Amino acid sequence: MKLRCKIYPKYLDLILNGKKKHEYREVEGIEFNDGKRKVLVEIASIHEVHEDYAKPIRKKYPDVPWQNKPMIEIELGKVILSGGQLK
């Protein structure tokens, strides 16, 4: 998963020059797409998952192609928009 966002050029320059190490964002929701349906769900909270907790999660869901990247836990809120079938 990749997070994408727009940024002011001056802040991107700071990131590229190694002067900005943290980014803060307000997040409206997360879009899920299973290839047939697209659904936007509210985010209640987001937390980093410590590696000690990530290992059992990866074992619990062996069908997910984990890549040992940093993991976040997203607490889901209500469904904002359900697009139904994709065309």
HUGIDA-V183773 format. One record per backbone hydrogen bond with DSSP energy under -0.5 kcal/mol. CO is the residue of the C=O (numbers start at 1). NH is the residue of the N-H. Records with the same first field share a line. If there is no record, write none. Layout:
CO->NH / NH
This chain:
8->11 / 12
9->13
10->14
11->15
12->16
13->17
14->19 / 20
15->18
26->28
28->43
30->32 / 41
32->39
36->86
37->34
38->83
39->32 / 41
40->80 / 81
41->30
42->44 / 77
45->75
47->73
48->50
49->71
50->53 / 54
51->55
52->56
53->57
54->58
55->59
56->60
57->61
59->62
61->64
64->66
71->49
72->74
73->47 / 75
74->76
75->44 / 45
78->42
81->40 / 83
84->38
